[in-house]
């Protein structure tokens, strides 16, 4: 699975949300830093070339839809982030959130219960 640029990832989140969309529909969802229509169209075609997006053609117009489910992308993204930023350690990841008070003791207990339930 090829890495996405920040803009490509933003577009994918829009497509995951909308399920199916024309370029104009995607454009309407972009809040900040709206690209030119042709630029957005190129980004969507790049996503199609990378295998993330498929389309149905209606004459010269294309309706795009995600091929890669968000769950599949999330796994790849998280594994890459954990490898690159947390020394391949989930413990380091959770410790980071605990130190920054982004996760509570109660949430940690819930995570532990989920892990113990699987064993």
LINQUIZI-V365579 format. One record per pair of residues at least 12 apart in sequence whose C-alpha atoms are under 6 Angstrom apart, sorted by the first residue. I is the first residue (numbers start at 0). J is the second residue. D is the distance in Angstrom with one decimal. If there is no record, write none. Layout:
# LINQUIZI-V365579
i=I j=J d=D
i=I j=J d=D
This chain:
# LINQUIZI-V365579
i=18 j=64 d=5.8
i=19 j=63 d=5.5
i=19 j=64 d=4.6
i=20 j=62 d=5.3
i=20 j=63 d=5.3
i=21 j=62 d=4.6
i=51 j=65 d=5.9
i=51 j=66 d=5.2
i=51 j=67 d=5.2
i=52 j=64 d=5.6
i=52 j=65 d=4.5
i=52 j=66 d=5.1
